[in-house]
Amino acid sequence: MDGLEQFMQDPATMVVVLIAGAVGAMLVLFVALFLIRGRDRELRALRVDHSLERDRRSRLEVEKETLDRQVIEARNEMERVFRSNEESQEQLNEARNQATRLEAERNALDGRLGEAQRERDVRERERDALRTQLEKSQNKVTELETQVQHGEHLRQQLENAEQRLKEAFDSLSGKALEQNREQLLADLRRENSNAQETVGGLVKPVAETLERLQQAQTSLDTRISDLRQNSSDLEDQTRRLVNALRRPEQRGRWGELQLRRCVELAGMQQHVDFFEQEPVPDGGQRPDMIVHLPNNRIIVVDAKTPMDAYISAWETQDEEERSAYLQQHAEQVRRNLDQLSQRRYQDSFEESPDFVVMFLPGEVFYSAALEQHPALFEHGMESRVLIATPTILIALLRSVHMGWREAELAREAEEIGRQGQELYRRASILVDGLAGIRKGLDNSVKAYNKAVGSLNSRFIPQVQRFRDLHSISGEEVSELESLPSDLRRPRKMSLKSGQDDSGTNSG
């Protein structure tokens, strides 16, 4: 009560609250009136449709009555024609046909009339629903009118306050509403433009992406088609290869080709580093390949292709059958190992080490056998047979190839040392010869200098006196110069110590 009395004592607050309530009630009334008008328009439209439908139904009923009369007249005419029997049979048939057509038209009109009746019922139900909604809206309008009347009563009580706040209300309602409407329209236009630009900017890359996706999809379809074709071709080739590998002669030939390919990949040359189908000295069965090692040693290699059980293992879908086939494959590998051990190639070739290499042309053949018999490698070593896959064989042959290179380098180094010793021997002989020449040159220089000294001291002075006594013209005989006697001595080198004959280091 104190709050209400304080609220009633504050006229400004009370006026604002009452004005806000009145404005809200008026807005609600306006919305309700707008909805009621919309419903009235729909109801009037339904009434017009109902009136048109009623007129249409009336016309159809008139047409039906007319057709009924025509049918009756046609029947009467037909009866008259039948009774009189004075007209021809053709006229009778024509009358019957006309009666049939009229009957069909009447049936069609009955159907149309039924459809019109059903449509009218639907319209009636819609009209009833709209009438119900209109009654509800009218009730709401009545309530709103009551609220408006109450607000009007409050407005009448606050005429003085409304007069004082009229200018402020006009500014807040009319001008502000107009400004807000213009601002709202401008904002909507700007947002619409921005939205169009944004949507355009979003749609364009999406369209481009869809186009690229379509192109990629087309390319992918083409590739998938090519892959399917390639897969089909590969399946055919695989099937033919499997069928070929099931024949022992083809399988053996394939194993020999794989063996030769591995040897060539290791960098070896046929008839230089290895020989195929080399005859055995004792006339026994020939091995597939003999690889030469340094120091006149060899390695005997024999290719084996136990593939029947392995191929069957991967063709079956039953796990138990696959396990049985793999076990059979391991037994085939072990059997081939034992057969190769019994041939004892290492005894037929004196240069062979104490083992033979059994080549399996695929890693999977060896790994599948090891999974079933983990001790297969140890069994091979005990039987003096080394099981080699392409990877192991290439590594082994590359090691052999490196041994060949090291042996060649050792032979070249030995030849270089031998040639160096021969060169030193010949250089020593040359130095000794040059020393003999020097000794001869020393004796010749001494004899020459002695002759020059005798010539200069005795012969040339006598020739000068003779020239002076007989007044002989011509060039004067000059004295000869003696040769120097300090010729360089050749130094003798020692091959072991690297010193000359005087003990000085030649380096």
C-alpha positions as CSV (number, residue, x, y, z in Angstrom):
1,M,0.0,0.0,0.0
2,D,2.8,2.4,0.8
3,G,4.4,1.6,-2.7
4,L,1.0,2.2,-4.4
5,E,0.5,5.5,-2.5
6,Q,4.1,6.6,-3.4
7,F,3.4,5.6,-7.0
8,M,0.1,7.6,-7.0
9,Q,1.9,10.5,-5.5
10,D,4.5,10.6,-8.3
11,P,2.4,11.9,-11.2
12,A,5.3,11.7,-13.8
13,T,5.9,8.0,-13.2
14,M,2.3,7.3,-13.2
15,V,1.7,9.2,-16.4
16,V,4.6,7.4,-18.1
17,V,3.3,4.0,-17.0
18,L,-0.2,4.7,-18.0
19,I,0.9,6.1,-21.4
20,A,3.0,3.0,-22.0
21,G,0.1,0.8,-21.1
22,A,-2.2,2.7,-23.3
23,V,0.2,2.6,-26.2
24,G,0.7,-1.2,-25.7
25,A,-3.0,-1.7,-25.6
26,M,-3.5,0.3,-28.8
27,L,-0.7,-1.6,-30.6
28,V,-2.3,-4.9,-29.5
29,L,-5.7,-3.6,-30.7
30,F,-4.2,-2.6,-34.1
31,V,-2.6,-6.0,-34.5
32,A,-5.9,-7.7,-33.6
33,L,-7.9,-5.5,-36.0
34,F,-5.3,-6.2,-38.8
35,L,-5.7,-10.0,-38.2
36,I,-9.5,-9.6,-38.0
37,R,-9.5,-7.7,-41.3
38,G,-7.4,-10.4,-42.9
39,R,-9.8,-13.1,-41.6
40,D,-12.8,-11.0,-42.9
41,R,-11.2,-10.8,-46.3
42,E,-10.7,-14.6,-46.3
43,L,-14.2,-15.1,-45.1
44,R,-15.6,-12.8,-47.8
45,A,-13.6,-14.6,-50.4
46,L,-14.9,-17.9,-49.1
47,R,-18.5,-16.5,-49.2
48,V,-17.9,-15.4,-52.8
49,D,-16.6,-18.8,-53.7
50,H,-19.5,-20.4,-52.0
51,S,-21.9,-18.1,-53.9
52,L,-20.2,-19.0,-57.2
53,E,-20.3,-22.7,-56.3
54,R,-24.0,-22.4,-55.5
55,D,-24.7,-20.7,-58.8
56,R,-22.7,-23.4,-60.6
57,R,-24.6,-26.0,-58.8
58,S,-27.9,-24.3,-59.8
59,R,-26.8,-24.2,-63.4
60,L,-25.8,-27.9,-63.2
61,E,-29.2,-28.7,-61.7
62,V,-31.0,-26.8,-64.5
63,E,-28.9,-28.6,-67.1
64,K,-29.7,-31.9,-65.4
65,E,-33.4,-31.1,-65.5
66,T,-33.1,-30.1,-69.2
67,L,-31.3,-33.3,-69.9
68,D,-33.9,-35.3,-68.0
69,R,-36.6,-33.7,-70.0
70,Q,-34.7,-34.4,-73.2
71,V,-34.2,-38.0,-72.1
72,I,-37.9,-38.3,-71.4
73,E,-38.7,-36.8,-74.7
74,A,-36.3,-39.1,-76.4
75,R,-37.8,-42.1,-74.7
76,N,-41.3,-40.9,-75.6
77,E,-40.2,-40.4,-79.1
78,M,-38.6,-43.8,-79.2
79,E,-41.8,-45.4,-77.9
80,R,-43.8,-43.6,-80.5
81,V,-41.5,-44.7,-83.2
82,F,-41.6,-48.2,-81.8
83,R,-45.4,-48.3,-81.6
84,S,-46.0,-46.8,-84.9
85,N,-43.2,-48.8,-86.6
86,E,-43.7,-46.4,-89.5
87,E,-40.2,-45.1,-89.5
88,S,-37.1,-46.9,-90.6
89,Q,-34.9,-49.0,-88.5
90,E,-32.1,-46.5,-88.9
91,Q,-34.0,-43.7,-87.2
92,L,-34.7,-46.1,-84.3
93,N,-31.1,-46.9,-83.9
94,E,-30.2,-43.3,-84.1
95,A,-32.7,-42.5,-81.4
96,R,-31.3,-45.3,-79.2
97,N,-27.8,-44.0,-79.7
98,Q,-28.9,-40.5,-78.9
99,A,-30.6,-41.8,-75.8
100,T,-27.4,-43.6,-74.8
101,R,-25.4,-40.5,-75.3
102,L,-27.8,-38.4,-73.3
103,E,-27.8,-41.1,-70.5
104,A,-23.9,-40.9,-70.5
105,E,-24.1,-37.1,-70.4
106,R,-26.5,-37.3,-67.5
107,N,-24.2,-39.7,-65.7
108,A,-21.3,-37.3,-66.3
109,L,-23.4,-34.5,-64.9
110,D,-24.2,-36.6,-61.9
111,G,-20.5,-37.1,-61.3
112,R,-19.8,-33.4,-61.7
113,L,-22.7,-32.6,-59.4
114,G,-21.2,-35.1,-56.8
115,E,-17.8,-33.4,-57.1
116,A,-19.4,-30.0,-56.7
117,Q,-21.3,-31.3,-53.6
118,R,-18.0,-32.6,-52.1
119,E,-16.2,-29.3,-52.9
120,R,-19.1,-27.4,-51.3
121,D,-18.8,-29.6,-48.2
122,V,-15.1,-28.8,-48.0
123,R,-15.9,-25.1,-48.4
124,E,-18.5,-25.4,-45.7
125,R,-16.0,-27.0,-43.3
126,E,-13.4,-24.3,-44.1
127,R,-16.1,-21.6,-43.6
128,D,-17.1,-23.1,-40.3
129,A,-13.4,-23.2,-39.2
130,L,-13.0,-19.6,-40.2
131,R,-16.2,-18.6,-38.5
132,T,-14.9,-20.3,-35.3
133,Q,-11.6,-18.4,-35.7
134,L,-13.5,-15.2,-36.4
135,E,-15.6,-15.7,-33.2
136,K,-12.4,-16.2,-31.2
137,S,-10.9,-13.1,-32.8
138,Q,-14.0,-11.1,-32.0
139,N,-13.8,-12.3,-28.4
140,K,-10.2,-11.1,-28.3
141,V,-11.3,-7.8,-29.9
142,T,-14.0,-7.5,-27.3
143,E,-11.4,-8.0,-24.6
144,L,-9.1,-5.6,-26.3
145,E,-11.9,-3.1,-26.6
146,T,-12.6,-3.4,-22.9
147,Q,-8.9,-2.8,-22.2
148,V,-9.0,0.1,-24.6
149,Q,-12.0,1.5,-22.9
150,H,-10.2,1.1,-19.6
151,G,-7.2,2.8,-21.1
152,E,-9.5,5.6,-22.5
153,H,-10.9,6.0,-19.1
154,L,-7.4,6.4,-17.7
155,R,-6.6,8.7,-20.5
156,Q,-9.5,10.9,-19.6
157,Q,-8.3,11.0,-16.1
158,L,-4.9,12.0,-17.2
159,E,-5.8,14.7,-19.8
160,N,-3.8,17.3,-18.0
161,A,-0.7,15.2,-17.9
162,E,-1.2,14.2,-21.5
163,Q,-1.4,17.8,-22.5
164,R,1.9,18.6,-20.8
165,L,3.6,15.6,-22.4
166,K,2.1,16.0,-25.8
167,E,5.1,17.5,-27.4
168,A,7.4,15.0,-25.9
169,F,5.1,12.2,-26.9
170,D,4.9,13.5,-30.5
171,S,8.7,13.7,-30.7
172,L,9.0,10.2,-29.2
173,S,6.3,8.6,-31.3
174,G,6.0,10.3,-34.7
175,K,9.4,11.7,-35.4
176,A,11.3,9.0,-33.7
177,L,9.2,6.4,-35.5
178,E,9.8,8.1,-38.9
179,Q,13.5,8.3,-38.3
180,N,13.6,4.7,-37.1
181,R,11.7,3.6,-40.1
182,E,14.0,5.4,-42.5
183,Q,17.0,4.1,-40.6
184,L,15.6,0.6,-40.6
185,L,14.9,0.7,-44.3
186,A,18.5,2.0,-44.9
187,D,19.9,-0.7,-42.7
188,L,17.8,-3.3,-44.4
189,R,18.9,-2.1,-47.9
190,R,22.5,-2.1,-46.7
191,E,22.3,-5.5,-45.1
192,N,20.5,-6.9,-48.2
193,S,23.3,-5.5,-50.4
194,N,25.9,-6.9,-48.1
195,A,24.1,-10.2,-47.9
196,Q,23.9,-10.4,-51.7
197,E,27.6,-9.6,-52.0
198,T,28.4,-12.1,-49.2
199,V,26.2,-14.8,-50.8
200,G,27.7,-14.0,-54.2
201,G,31.1,-14.3,-52.7
202,L,30.2,-17.5,-51.0
203,V,28.4,-19.0,-53.9
204,K,31.1,-18.2,-56.5
205,P,33.9,-20.3,-54.9
206,V,31.3,-23.0,-54.2
207,A,30.3,-23.0,-57.8
208,E,34.0,-23.0,-58.9
209,T,34.7,-25.8,-56.4
210,L,31.7,-27.8,-57.7
211,E,32.9,-27.3,-61.2
212,R,36.4,-28.5,-60.2
213,L,34.8,-31.3,-58.3
214,Q,32.8,-32.3,-61.4
215,Q,36.0,-32.2,-63.5
216,A,37.8,-34.2,-60.8
217,Q,34.9,-36.6,-60.6
218,T,35.0,-37.1,-64.4
219,S,38.7,-37.6,-64.3
220,L,38.3,-39.9,-61.4
221,D,35.7,-41.9,-63.2
222,T,38.0,-42.2,-66.2
223,R,40.8,-43.3,-63.9
224,I,38.6,-45.8,-62.2
225,S,37.6,-47.2,-65.5
226,D,41.2,-47.4,-66.6
227,L,42.1,-49.0,-63.2
228,R,39.3,-51.5,-63.6
229,Q,40.5,-52.4,-67.1
230,N,44.1,-52.6,-65.8
231,S,42.9,-54.7,-62.9
232,S,41.1,-57.0,-65.3
233,D,44.1,-57.2,-67.5
234,L,46.3,-57.8,-64.4
235,E,44.0,-60.6,-63.2
236,D,44.1,-62.2,-66.6
237,Q,47.9,-62.0,-66.7
238,T,48.1,-63.2,-63.1
239,R,45.9,-66.1,-63.9
240,R,48.0,-67.0,-67.0
241,L,51.1,-66.6,-64.9
242,V,49.8,-68.9,-62.1
243,N,48.7,-71.5,-64.7
244,A,52.1,-71.3,-66.3
245,L,53.9,-71.5,-63.0
246,R,52.0,-74.7,-62.1
247,R,53.9,-76.5,-64.9
248,P,57.2,-77.7,-63.6
249,E,59.2,-76.9,-66.8
250,Q,57.9,-73.3,-66.9
251,R,58.5,-72.9,-63.2
252,G,62.0,-74.1,-63.4
253,R,62.7,-71.8,-66.4
254,W,61.3,-68.8,-64.4
255,G,63.5,-69.7,-61.4
256,E,66.6,-69.8,-63.7
257,L,65.7,-66.4,-65.2
258,Q,65.2,-64.9,-61.7
259,L,68.6,-66.3,-60.7
260,R,70.3,-64.8,-63.7
261,R,68.6,-61.4,-63.1
262,C,69.9,-61.3,-59.5
263,V,73.4,-62.1,-60.7
264,E,73.3,-59.4,-63.3
265,L,71.9,-56.9,-60.6
266,A,75.0,-57.8,-58.5
267,G,77.2,-56.4,-61.3
268,M,78.6,-59.7,-62.6
269,Q,79.1,-60.7,-66.2
270,Q,78.4,-64.1,-67.8
271,H,81.4,-66.2,-68.9
272,V,83.6,-63.8,-66.8
273,D,82.2,-63.9,-63.2
274,F,79.7,-66.8,-63.6
275,F,78.8,-69.7,-65.8
276,E,75.4,-71.4,-66.3
277,Q,74.9,-75.1,-66.7
278,E,78.6,-75.8,-66.2
279,P,79.5,-79.5,-66.7
280,V,80.4,-81.5,-63.5
281,P,83.9,-83.1,-63.6
282,D,82.4,-86.5,-62.6
283,G,79.7,-86.3,-65.2
284,G,76.8,-85.9,-62.7
285,Q,73.9,-83.5,-62.8
286,R,74.8,-80.0,-63.7
287,P,74.1,-77.1,-61.3
288,D,72.2,-74.1,-62.6
289,M,75.1,-71.7,-62.0
290,I,78.8,-71.5,-60.8
291,V,80.1,-68.2,-59.5
292,H,83.8,-67.7,-59.5
293,L,85.5,-66.3,-56.4
294,P,89.0,-64.8,-55.9
295,N,91.9,-67.2,-55.5
296,N,90.3,-69.6,-58.0
297,R,87.4,-70.5,-55.7
298,I,83.7,-71.0,-56.8
299,I,80.2,-71.1,-55.4
300,V,77.6,-73.6,-56.7
301,V,74.1,-72.2,-57.0
302,D,71.0,-74.2,-57.8
303,A,67.5,-72.7,-58.3
304,K,64.4,-74.3,-56.8
305,T,60.8,-73.3,-57.3
306,P,58.5,-75.2,-54.8
307,M,55.3,-73.2,-55.6
308,D,52.4,-75.6,-56.1
309,A,51.3,-75.7,-52.4
310,Y,52.0,-72.0,-51.9
311,I,49.8,-71.0,-54.9
312,S,47.1,-73.3,-53.7
313,A,47.3,-71.8,-50.2
314,W,46.6,-68.3,-51.4
315,E,43.8,-69.4,-53.8
316,T,41.7,-71.0,-51.1
317,Q,39.5,-69.0,-48.7
318,D,39.4,-71.6,-45.9
319,E,42.0,-70.9,-43.2
320,E,42.4,-74.5,-42.3
321,E,43.1,-75.5,-45.9
322,R,45.5,-72.6,-46.2
323,S,47.4,-73.7,-43.1
324,A,47.6,-77.2,-44.5
325,Y,48.9,-76.0,-47.9
326,L,51.5,-73.8,-46.2
327,Q,52.7,-76.8,-44.1
328,Q,52.9,-78.7,-47.4
329,H,54.9,-75.9,-48.9
330,A,57.4,-75.9,-46.0
331,E,57.8,-79.7,-46.5
332,Q,58.5,-79.2,-50.2
333,V,61.2,-76.6,-49.4
334,R,62.8,-79.0,-46.9
335,R,62.6,-81.9,-49.4
336,N,64.4,-79.8,-52.1
337,L,67.0,-78.9,-49.5
338,D,67.6,-82.5,-48.7
339,Q,67.8,-83.5,-52.4
340,L,70.3,-80.7,-53.1
341,S,72.4,-81.8,-50.1
342,Q,72.6,-85.4,-51.4
343,R,74.1,-84.2,-54.7
344,R,77.2,-83.0,-52.9
345,Y,78.3,-80.5,-55.5
346,Q,81.0,-79.4,-53.1
347,D,82.7,-82.8,-53.5
348,S,82.5,-82.6,-57.3
349,F,84.3,-79.2,-57.5
350,E,87.6,-79.0,-55.6
351,E,87.5,-75.2,-55.6
352,S,84.0,-75.1,-54.0
353,P,83.6,-74.2,-50.3
354,D,81.9,-76.6,-48.0
355,F,78.3,-75.5,-48.8
356,V,75.9,-75.1,-51.8
357,V,73.5,-72.2,-52.3
358,M,69.8,-73.1,-52.9
359,F,68.1,-70.1,-54.6
360,L,64.4,-69.5,-53.9
361,P,63.1,-66.9,-56.5
362,G,60.9,-65.0,-53.9
363,E,61.2,-63.7,-50.4
364,V,57.6,-64.9,-49.6
365,F,58.5,-68.5,-50.4
366,Y,61.2,-68.6,-47.8
367,S,59.3,-66.6,-45.1
368,A,56.2,-68.8,-45.5
369,A,58.4,-71.9,-45.1
370,L,60.2,-70.4,-42.0
371,E,56.8,-69.7,-40.4
372,Q,56.0,-73.4,-40.5
373,H,59.5,-74.7,-39.8
374,P,61.5,-72.1,-37.9
375,A,64.5,-74.5,-37.7
376,L,64.8,-74.7,-41.5
377,F,67.9,-72.4,-41.7
378,E,69.7,-74.5,-39.1
379,H,68.8,-77.7,-40.9
380,G,70.2,-76.2,-44.1
381,M,73.5,-75.3,-42.4
382,E,73.7,-78.8,-41.0
383,S,73.2,-80.2,-44.5
384,R,75.8,-77.7,-45.9
385,V,73.1,-75.9,-48.0
386,L,72.6,-72.1,-47.7
387,I,69.0,-71.0,-48.6
388,A,69.2,-67.7,-50.4
389,T,66.4,-65.4,-51.5
390,P,67.0,-62.7,-54.1
391,T,68.0,-60.2,-51.4
392,I,70.4,-62.6,-49.7
393,L,71.9,-63.8,-53.0
394,I,72.4,-60.2,-54.3
395,A,74.2,-59.3,-51.1
396,L,76.3,-62.4,-51.3
397,L,77.2,-61.9,-54.9
398,R,78.0,-58.2,-54.3
399,S,80.4,-59.3,-51.6
400,V,81.9,-61.7,-54.1
401,H,82.1,-58.9,-56.6
402,M,83.9,-56.7,-54.1
403,G,86.3,-59.6,-53.4
404,W,87.0,-59.8,-57.1
405,R,87.7,-56.1,-57.2
406,E,90.0,-56.3,-54.1
407,A,91.8,-59.2,-55.7
408,E,92.2,-57.3,-58.9
409,L,93.5,-54.3,-56.9
410,A,96.0,-56.6,-55.1
411,R,97.2,-58.0,-58.3
412,E,97.6,-54.5,-59.8
413,A,99.5,-53.4,-56.7
414,E,101.8,-56.4,-56.9
415,E,102.4,-55.7,-60.6
416,I,103.1,-52.0,-59.8
417,G,105.6,-53.1,-57.1
418,R,107.3,-55.5,-59.6
419,Q,107.4,-52.9,-62.3
420,G,108.9,-50.4,-59.7
421,Q,111.7,-52.8,-58.8
422,E,112.5,-53.4,-62.5
423,L,112.5,-49.6,-63.1
424,Y,114.8,-49.0,-60.1
425,R,117.1,-51.8,-61.4
426,R,117.3,-50.2,-64.8
427,A,117.8,-46.7,-63.3
428,S,120.7,-48.1,-61.3
429,I,122.3,-49.6,-64.4
430,L,121.8,-46.2,-66.2
431,V,123.4,-44.3,-63.3
432,D,126.4,-46.8,-63.4
433,G,126.7,-46.2,-67.1
434,L,126.6,-42.4,-66.6
435,A,129.2,-42.7,-63.9
436,G,131.5,-44.5,-66.4
437,I,130.8,-41.8,-69.0
438,R,131.7,-39.2,-66.4
439,K,134.9,-41.0,-65.6
440,G,135.8,-41.1,-69.3
441,L,134.9,-37.4,-69.6
442,D,137.2,-36.6,-66.7
443,N,140.1,-38.3,-68.3
444,S,139.2,-36.6,-71.7
445,V,139.1,-33.2,-70.0
446,K,142.4,-33.8,-68.3
447,A,144.0,-34.9,-71.6
448,Y,142.4,-31.9,-73.4
449,N,143.5,-29.4,-70.7
450,K,147.1,-30.9,-70.9
451,A,147.1,-30.6,-74.7
452,V,145.7,-27.0,-74.4
453,G,148.4,-26.1,-71.9
454,S,151.2,-27.5,-74.1
455,L,149.6,-25.7,-77.1
456,N,149.3,-22.4,-75.4
457,S,152.8,-22.5,-73.8
458,R,154.9,-23.9,-76.6
459,F,153.2,-24.2,-79.9
460,I,151.4,-20.9,-80.2
461,P,154.4,-18.8,-79.2
462,Q,156.5,-20.5,-81.8
463,V,153.8,-19.8,-84.4
464,Q,153.8,-16.2,-83.4
465,R,157.5,-15.8,-83.8
466,F,157.4,-17.5,-87.2
467,R,154.6,-15.1,-88.3
468,D,156.6,-12.1,-87.1
469,L,159.7,-13.2,-89.0
470,H,158.1,-13.9,-92.3
471,S,155.5,-11.1,-92.2
472,I,152.6,-13.5,-92.7
473,S,149.2,-11.8,-93.0
474,G,146.0,-13.2,-91.6
475,E,144.3,-13.6,-88.3
476,E,146.4,-14.1,-85.2
477,V,146.3,-17.5,-83.7
478,S,144.6,-17.2,-80.3
479,E,145.1,-19.4,-77.3
480,L,142.5,-22.0,-76.3
481,E,140.7,-22.1,-72.9
482,S,140.9,-25.2,-70.8
483,L,137.7,-26.9,-69.6
484,P,136.6,-26.9,-66.0
485,S,137.1,-30.2,-64.2
486,D,134.3,-29.9,-61.6
487,L,131.7,-32.1,-63.4
488,R,128.6,-33.1,-61.2
489,R,128.7,-36.7,-59.9
490,P,125.6,-38.9,-60.2
491,R,124.2,-40.1,-56.8
492,K,123.5,-43.7,-56.3
493,M,120.1,-44.4,-54.6
494,S,119.5,-47.3,-52.2
495,L,116.1,-49.0,-52.7
496,K,115.8,-49.9,-49.0
497,S,117.2,-46.9,-47.2
498,G,116.5,-44.1,-49.8
499,Q,120.0,-42.6,-49.2
500,D,122.8,-41.9,-51.7
501,D,126.3,-43.3,-51.6
502,S,127.4,-40.3,-49.4
503,G,124.9,-41.1,-46.7
504,T,122.6,-38.1,-47.4
505,N,118.8,-38.6,-47.4
506,S,117.4,-38.2,-50.9
507,G,114.0,-37.1,-49.7
